[in-house]
Amino acid sequence: MKKGLVIGKFYPLHAGHQYLIDTALSQSNQVTAIVTGKKNQIIPASVRTDWIKQIYPHVNVKLVYHNIPDDADELWAKNTIKWLGFKPDIVFTSEKYGDHYSHLMGAKHIAVDIPRHKFPISGTKIRERPHFYPHYLHPIVRAYFVKRICIIGAESTGTTTMAQELAKLYKTSWVPEFGRYYSEGKKPSESKWENSEFVHIAKVQNSFEDELAKYSKKVLFCDTNSLVTYVWQEFFMGESTQEVENLFKKRKYSLYIITDTDIPYVQDSVRIGKRRDWMHKRLIEILKTHNQPHIVVSGHLKKRLDFSKDAVDEIIKNYKIEEKIL
């Protein structure tokens, strides 16, 4: 059995790295990918490890933290064998150090596109301008770099219209509100709510968002999120649960846009029509408590869109990679 090895920061994982892993898979019976990390890196090593696990479920993925200098081949070889628990048969790299590093472990080295002719890209370039190189990123990785803007508000304040119009303006995706679909299938006036339903709604809402982020351009607009589920749980159940709170606290957004209650209320088949002002104030209160960036948009639709566009443009203009917990 030929045991293959690829090792790197994968900072971030891009098409060149995938070509390396694909080559290893085509020429080995078993492949291990070692992800090297340091505590001060902007994109956490745990996130990079999860990317490879999701994209390559048949690859053994190991995460290691280290303080080894880049040019210390002997130390790298010694520790690699320690991390693996065995000596690899073949090492696949796209680096000039590959021959010496592999030789020190008694392994064969296969160089894969060292000049970067097939995929002329680097992790440094992507970190500096991630939105310029989406074609080099797997959808799972691309989703990490998408700026998420969440539009929230009390009932009948135009969150869906705002999400749709902003998505149209920026030629990107928007995330629909799962809780509404769920409520339409349930008869609120006749059925009691259970805490487990709010957990389910929050989880599905999060999964909607994560899936659509894979196919978004620069920015993703979310029509509500699991924070709103948390507040609805308070409304229906009298209090919220830790499980639902955790589902929204682990999400990170570049901006929350709160739609004001200064437009007429329109009743439909699922709206409650109660405590509208309470919900508006409660949402703002929670965002302030958790130090989340937010703005309130009021007035007619064009005024709301213009104000939102200014804020979103500023976020995209001053883009920087931020640690995300998803």
FENZI-V38646 format. One record per residue. RES is the residue in three letters. SS is DSSP state (A for helix, B for strand, O for the rest). OMEGA is omega in whole degrees, 0 to 359 (NA if undefined). D_LAST is the distance of its C-alpha to the last C-alpha in whole Angstrom. Layout:
# FENZI-V38646
{{RES | SS | OMEGA | D_LAST} {RES | SS | OMEGA | D_LAST}}
This chain:
# FENZI-V38646
{{MET | O | 179 | 37} {LYS | O | 180 | 36} {LYS | B | 182 | 32} {GLY | B | 180 | 31} {LEU | B | 165 | 28} {VAL | B | 183 | 26} {ILE | B | 179 | 25} {GLY | B | 178 | 23} {LYS | O | 183 | 20} {PHE | O | 197 | 19} {TYR | O | 2 | 18} {PRO | O | 174 | 16} {LEU | O | 179 | 17} {HIS | O | 186 | 20} {ALA | A | 178 | 23} {GLY | A | 177 | 25} {HIS | A | 180 | 23} {GLN | A | 176 | 23} {TYR | A | 178 | 26} {LEU | A | 180 | 27} {ILE | A | 179 | 25} {ASP | A | 178 | 27} {THR | A | 179 | 30} {ALA | A | 180 | 29} {LEU | A | 182 | 29} {SER | A | 185 | 32} {GLN | A | 181 | 34} {SER | O | 174 | 33} {ASN | O | 182 | 33} {GLN | B | 182 | 30} {VAL | B | 173 | 27} {THR | B | 175 | 25} {ALA | B | 176 | 22} {ILE | B | 177 | 22} {VAL | B | 181 | 19} {THR | B | 183 | 21} {GLY | B | 173 | 19} {LYS | O | 188 | 20} {LYS | O | 186 | 18} {ASN | O | 181 | 19} {GLN | O | 186 | 17} {ILE | O | 176 | 15} {ILE | O | 185 | 12} {PRO | O | 179 | 12} {ALA | A | 179 | 14} {SER | A | 177 | 11} {VAL | A | 180 | 9} {ARG | A | 177 | 12} {THR | A | 180 | 14} {ASP | A | 177 | 11} {TRP | A | 183 | 12} {ILE | A | 179 | 16} {LYS | A | 181 | 15} {GLN | A | 184 | 14} {ILE | A | 183 | 17} {TYR | O | 183 | 19} {PRO | O | 181 | 19} {HIS | O | 177 | 23} {VAL | O | 174 | 22} {ASN | B | 184 | 22} {VAL | B | 179 | 19} {LYS | B | 177 | 20} {LEU | B | 177 | 18} {VAL | B | 173 | 21} {TYR | B | 188 | 21} {HIS | O | 172 | 24} {ASN | O | 183 | 27} {ILE | O | 176 | 29} {PRO | O | 183 | 31} {ASP | O | 186 | 30} {ASP | O | 182 | 34} {ALA | O | 185 | 35} {ASP | A | 181 | 35} {GLU | A | 179 | 37} {LEU | A | 179 | 34} {TRP | A | 181 | 31} {ALA | A | 181 | 34} {LYS | A | 182 | 34} {ASN | A | 178 | 31} {THR | A | 178 | 30} {ILE | A | 179 | 32} {LYS | A | 181 | 31} {TRP | A | 182 | 27} {LEU | A | 187 | 28} {GLY | O | 178 | 31} {PHE | O | 176 | 33} {LYS | O | 179 | 35} {PRO | O | 176 | 33} {ASP | O | 182 | 36} {ILE | B | 175 | 34} {VAL | B | 180 | 32} {PHE | B | 177 | 31} {THR | B | 172 | 30} {SER | O | 185 | 30} {GLU | O | 181 | 32} {LYS | O | 181 | 35} {TYR | O | 188 | 35} {GLY | A | 181 | 34} {ASP | A | 183 | 38} {HIS | A | 180 | 39} {TYR | A | 180 | 35} {SER | A | 181 | 36} {HIS | A | 181 | 40} {LEU | A | 178 | 39} {MET | O | 182 | 37} {GLY | O | 183 | 40} {ALA | O | 174 | 38} {LYS | B | 178 | 38} {HIS | B | 173 | 36} {ILE | B | 180 | 35} {ALA | B | 183 | 35} {VAL | O | 174 | 33} {ASP | O | 178 | 33} {ILE | O | 179 | 34} {PRO | O | 181 | 35} {ARG | O | 178 | 32} {HIS | O | 184 | 34} {LYS | O | 179 | 32} {PHE | O | 182 | 29} {PRO | O | 183 | 30} {ILE | O | 177 | 26} {SER | O | 178 | 25} {GLY | A | 180 | 21} {THR | A | 180 | 23} {LYS | A | 182 | 24} {ILE | A | 179 | 21} {ARG | A | 181 | 19} {GLU | A | 183 | 22} {ARG | O | 186 | 22} {PRO | A | 184 | 19} {HIS | A | 178 | 20} {PHE | A | 187 | 23} {TYR | O | 182 | 22} {PRO | A | 182 | 20} {HIS | A | 178 | 23} {TYR | A | 185 | 22} {LEU | O | 173 | 18} {HIS | O | 179 | 17} {PRO | A | 179 | 15} {ILE | A | 179 | 12} {VAL | A | 181 | 12} {ARG | A | 182 | 14} {ALA | A | 181 | 11} {TYR | A | 187 | 9} {PHE | A | 180 | 12} {VAL | O | 176 | 13} {LYS | B | 183 | 13} {ARG | B | 178 | 12} {ILE | B | 184 | 15} {CYS | B | 178 | 15} {ILE | B | 182 | 18} {ILE | B | 178 | 19} {GLY | B | 176 | 23} {ALA | O | 182 | 25} {GLU | O | 175 | 27} {SER | O | 176 | 29} {THR | O | 171 | 28} {GLY | O | 181 | 27} {THR | A | 182 | 23} {THR | A | 178 | 23} {THR | A | 179 | 26} {MET | A | 181 | 24} {ALA | A | 181 | 21} {GLN | A | 183 | 24} {GLU | A | 178 | 26} {LEU | A | 177 | 23} {ALA | A | 179 | 22} {LYS | A | 181 | 26} {LEU | A | 183 | 26} {TYR | A | 178 | 24} {LYS | O | 182 | 24} {THR | O | 183 | 21} {SER | O | 171 | 19} {TRP | B | 185 | 18} {VAL | B | 179 | 16} {PRO | O | 182 | 19} {GLU | O | 181 | 19} {PHE | A | 182 | 18} {GLY | A | 179 | 20} {ARG | A | 178 | 23} {TYR | A | 181 | 24} {TYR | A | 182 | 23} {SER | A | 179 | 26} {GLU | A | 178 | 28} {GLY | A | 180 | 28} {LYS | O | 176 | 29} {LYS | O | 185 | 32} {PRO | O | 182 | 31} {SER | O | 184 | 34} {GLU | O | 185 | 35} {SER | O | 176 | 32} {LYS | O | 178 | 31} {TRP | O | 176 | 27} {GLU | O | 180 | 25} {ASN | A | 181 | 22} {SER | A | 180 | 21} {GLU | A | 180 | 21} {PHE | A | 175 | 19} {VAL | A | 180 | 16} {HIS | A | 181 | 17} {ILE | A | 181 | 16} {ALA | A | 180 | 13} {LYS | A | 181 | 12} {VAL | A | 178 | 13} {GLN | A | 178 | 13} {ASN | A | 181 | 9} {SER | A | 174 | 10} {PHE | A | 184 | 13} {GLU | A | 182 | 11} {ASP | A | 181 | 8} {GLU | A | 182 | 12} {LEU | A | 178 | 14} {ALA | A | 181 | 12} {LYS | O | 186 | 13} {TYR | O | 181 | 17} {SER | O | 178 | 17} {LYS | O | 177 | 19} {LYS | O | 188 | 18} {VAL | B | 178 | 16} {LEU | B | 179 | 15} {PHE | B | 185 | 16} {CYS | B | 175 | 15} {ASP | B | 187 | 18} {THR | O | 177 | 16} {ASN | O | 184 | 13} {SER | A | 172 | 12} {LEU | A | 180 | 14} {VAL | A | 175 | 17} {THR | A | 178 | 17} {TYR | A | 181 | 17} {VAL | A | 176 | 20} {TRP | A | 176 | 22} {GLN | A | 176 | 22} {GLU | A | 183 | 23} {PHE | A | 185 | 26} {PHE | A | 187 | 27} {MET | A | 181 | 26} {GLY | O | 177 | 28} {GLU | O | 179 | 25} {SER | O | 180 | 21} {THR | O | 180 | 19} {GLN | A | 183 | 17} {GLU | A | 179 | 15} {VAL | A | 178 | 14} {GLU | A | 180 | 14} {ASN | A | 182 | 11} {LEU | A | 176 | 9} {PHE | A | 181 | 10} {LYS | A | 181 | 10} {LYS | O | 178 | 6} {ARG | O | 178 | 6} {LYS | O | 180 | 8} {TYR | O | 178 | 11} {SER | O | 181 | 14} {LEU | B | 168 | 16} {TYR | B | 173 | 17} {ILE | B | 182 | 20} {ILE | B | 179 | 22} {THR | B | 185 | 25} {ASP | O | 181 | 28} {THR | O | 185 | 31} {ASP | O | 174 | 34} {ILE | O | 185 | 34} {PRO | O | 177 | 36} {TYR | O | 179 | 34} {VAL | O | 180 | 35} {GLN | O | 172 | 35} {ASP | O | 188 | 33} {SER | O | 184 | 33} {VAL | O | 184 | 30} {ARG | O | 183 | 30} {ILE | O | 179 | 31} {GLY | O | 180 | 33} {LYS | O | 172 | 33} {ARG | O | 179 | 31} {ARG | A | 180 | 30} {ASP | A | 178 | 30} {TRP | A | 182 | 29} {MET | A | 179 | 26} {HIS | A | 180 | 26} {LYS | A | 182 | 26} {ARG | A | 179 | 24} {LEU | A | 179 | 21} {ILE | A | 179 | 22} {GLU | A | 181 | 23} {ILE | A | 180 | 19} {LEU | A | 178 | 18} {LYS | A | 180 | 21} {THR | A | 182 | 20} {HIS | O | 177 | 17} {ASN | O | 180 | 18} {GLN | O | 180 | 16} {PRO | O | 183 | 18} {HIS | B | 173 | 20} {ILE | B | 175 | 23} {VAL | B | 179 | 25} {VAL | B | 183 | 27} {SER | O | 175 | 31} {GLY | O | 183 | 34} {HIS | O | 188 | 34} {LEU | A | 182 | 32} {LYS | A | 179 | 33} {LYS | A | 179 | 32} {ARG | A | 181 | 29} {LEU | A | 180 | 28} {ASP | A | 180 | 30} {PHE | A | 180 | 28} {SER | A | 181 | 25} {LYS | A | 178 | 26} {ASP | A | 181 | 27} {ALA | A | 181 | 24} {VAL | A | 178 | 21} {ASP | A | 180 | 24} {GLU | A | 179 | 24} {ILE | A | 180 | 20} {ILE | A | 180 | 21} {LYS | A | 182 | 24} {ASN | O | 184 | 22} {TYR | O | 169 | 19} {LYS | O | 181 | 18} {ILE | O | 178 | 15} {GLU | O | 177 | 12} {GLU | O | 180 | 10} {LYS | O | 176 | 6} {ILE | O | 184 | 4} {LEU | O | NA | 0}}
